[in-house]
């Protein structure tokens, strides 16, 4: 059962930033950094199902859409791309585009891509710290400037650009129209609090995303899935033998490991490839000592509304 600090891949983007503090000490003064990808430290390890990222935006990103599994398979790709965003910080005027304002025909969508009016078709919404947005494959979406967010996604880079603010990069009109759900995105349910420490942010077909809020000085057992990612948002902790602080990610390869929380507490995102939350994922060590059977006995609350809204 490996417990390891994730390695970090730096991805330069013209819409990125030069100062990544406090999330990273990486120097972006040369080329702006748009994304940090967290990957297995063991380069010979099996390729994970999920990709965890941090995104930093100083300018709007392209309007784009991702294919579902069926379309991706037809292209010879292993899978499509559904993703979720957790907004870590956002400037007062920051916004994101998710879905369309109204249903349009494929012909109308194609015309809007060609003349640029797709910008007005997209449903733009303000974003703030703590917002959670699930982007199922086929959803037309975009990010504005002034945002730092964590993203968890199916491991795929299949992206079809529909508008790119005058950039000379290629647009993907045919594939974009073919895969796009050209209508407003159905509203998702609010996050669901499982316990005082666990909040389910997204429960989708491809992954579960949770937020952990652990009090200072507490000790826990994490009963992890074979692929479990932990991203520290605030505070610090020792996870197994790996010490983790703000902006760092830990990969846990399944089984039981310990979490010893520091004096500032711990707020972290946890992601794993399942469609429903793991009921016994987190247990306080004192509870396990008095009731060892609690490891497997904790029931998973009904998440029907969340799962249906975000499937």
N, C-alpha and C positions, 0 to 999 in steps of 0.2 A: 504494500500500500504506500505509494510515493506521496509525500507531502513536500512540495517544492515551491520556491519562489518562481513565479512565471518570468520568463525572459520578456524583454520589451523590444518590439520592432518599431522603429521610428519611420513615419510616413510623412514626407513633406508634401504640402498642398499650398497652392497660391492663396487659398482662403483661410489658411491656418494662422497661428500666432507665434510670437517670438519669445514670450515669457510664459512658461508653463507652471510657475509656482502657484500654489503649494503642491500641485499634483505630481510634478516631476522636476528634477534638477537638470534635465537635458537642456542644452543650450540651443535655442532656436534663432539666435541673432544672425546666423548665416542665411539659411533657408527656413522659411516659416514652417512650423510643424502643425499639421492638421489632425493627425491620428497617431495614437499609440496602440499597437496591437499586443495583447498578452498571449504568449504562446508557451508550450511545454519547454522547460529547461533542457529536458532530455531530447535531443534532436532525433534520436532513433525510436522514440516512443510512437505508438499509433497516432494517427492524425485525429484530433478531437472532433466531435460532432458540432461543437459550438465555437464561436469566436467572440471574445470579449475585447472591447475597445474603449478608449477615451477619445472623444472628439472635441476640438477647439476651433471655434469659428470666428473670424474677424470680418467675413464678407459672406453674402448668400451663397449657398451651394446650388448646384443644378437641380432642376425639377426632374425627377426620375421615377422609375418603377422597376420592380424586380419580378422575375418569373416564378411561378409555382413549380412544384416538383415535376409535374407532368410535362410542362413545356421545357423545363431544364433537361429532363431525360431525352426528349426529342432532339435537343441540341447536342447531346453527347455529354452533358454535365451530370455530376453525381446527384445534385439536389438543387432545389430552388432556394429562395431567400425570404424568410420572414424574420422580422427583427423587432426589438423593443428598445425604447429610449427612456433613460432616467435622467432628468435634468438636474445637474449638480449646482449650476449657477447660471444666471441669465440677467442681462442688462434690462432696464425697465421697458425698453421698446422692443425687446427680442420677440420673435415669432417663429412659428413653424407652420408649414402647409401640409395638411393631411386630408386626402380625398378631394372631391370636387364640390362646388357649391350646388350643382344640380346634375341630373343625369343627362348625358349627351350621347349621341349616336357615334359609331366609329368614324363616320364621315366628318362629323363636327369636331371630334377630337383630333383627327388628322389635320383638318384645316387650322385648328388652334395651334398646333405644333408648328405648322409652316409659317403662320403670320405672327407668332409670339403671343397671341391672346390667351394662351393657356395660363399665363400668370394671373389673369383675372378670373379664370375658371377655378383655380385651386382655392380651397377653403383654408384661409389663413387664420391662425389663432394665437393670442399671446401666450407665452410660456413663462413659467417662474420656477424657482428652486423647488424640487420635490415632485414636479409633474412627471407622470408616467404616460407614455404614448406607445401603443402597440401598433405595428405596421405589418399587417398580413401581406404576403406576396400578392401582387396585383394592385396594391394601393399606390396611387400617385402621391408623391410626397416630396418635401423639400425642407431644408433648414435655413433659417436666417442667420444674421450676424449676431455676435455677442453672447454666444452660448457655450457652455462646457457641459458635456453629457457623457454618461456611460451608455454603451450600446452592447446588447447581446443579440446574436444572430445565428441562424444556420450558417455553417461554414461554406460560404459561396461568395464570389465576387461578380456574379451575374447582374449587371446593372444596365438598364436602357435609359439613356438621357433623352429628355423631351424638350428641354429648354436650358440654355447655358449662358444667359446674360452677355451675349456678344462674343463669347469665346469661340475660338476656331476649332474646338474639339468636335468630333463627329456626333451627330444626333442619330438616334435609332428609331426612326419613325415607324417602320413596319413592325418590328418586334414589340415596340412599346405599345402600339395600338392593339396588337394581337393579345398581349397579356394583361392589359390594364382593365381594372374594374372602373368604368367611367361613370361613377355616381358618388354621392356622399358616403363617407365611411360610417357604418353603423356605430352608434355610441357604445363604448364599453362600460362595464360596471366599474365601480370604485374599487380600489384595493381592499382586501379583506384581512382583518386582523385575526390571526390564528391564536396567538398568545400575546402577553405583554411584550414579548421579545421578538416575535415573528409576524411580519406582514407580507402576505402574498400580493405582489404587484401585478404579475401576469401569470396566468396558467393557460398555455396554448397547446396546440397539438405537438409542438416541437421542443418546448422548453418551459421550465418554471423559473420565474425570477422573484426572489424574495428580498426584503430588507430585514436585517437583524439590528436590534437596538439592545445592547447588552450593558448592564450596569458595571461601574468600576469595581475592580477587585473580584469579580465573580469568576467561577470556574465551571466549564461546560464540557460535555461530551458531544462531539459531532459524529453522527452516524451517517456517513456520506455515501452518496451514489458513486459508481465507478468513475464518473467524470463530474467533478464539482469545482466550480470556480468561486473564489471569494475575493471581492475588491473592497479595500478599506476606504471608506469615505471620511471617517473622523475617528480620532482616538488611536489606540494601538493595542495589540495583543500578541501573544505567542500562540501560534497554531501548530500543534506538534512541536517540533524543534525550530520552526521558522518564525522569526519575529517580523511582524508586518505593521506598517504605519500608513499614513494618508497617501493615497495614490498607488499603493503596491497591491499586487494580486498574488494569491496563493492558489495552486492547483492541488486538489486532494484526489487521489486515485481510488477512492472507495474505502469502506471499513470505518473503524472507530478511531478518532483522534481527539486530542484535547484542545480546548481553547481557554487560555488564561488571560483574562482581560486586565489591561493596565489601569492606572489611576484616573485616566480621562474617559473611561468607558470605551465602547466600540460601536460604531455604526458602519455596517458593511452590506454590500449586495452579495447575494448568493445565487448562482445560476446552475442548473443541471438539466440534462435532456430527458425530461419526463413530461407527461401531460397533466399530472396531478401532483400536488405537494406530497413530500414524504412526511408522514405523520410523526415518525420518531427521529426526525432529522437532528433535533437539538434537545438535549436534556441537561438540566442543572445537576452537577455531580452529587449534591446533597440528596436530590430526589432519587437518583439511581441507587444511592447507598441504602435508602430506606425502602425502596421498592424497585428491585432489579427488573421485575417484569415490565416496568413502565417503558423499557426500551422499545418493545414491540407492540405495546397495547394501546398507545395513543391513537385515537381515531382521527381520520382525516375529515374535517367538516365538509358539508356539501358545498361545492363550488359551482353549481350548475349555471348560475347566472353569469359568473365570470368566464367560465369555460366556453359557454355558448357565444358570449359577446366577442370573445377574442379568438375563437377557433379559426 
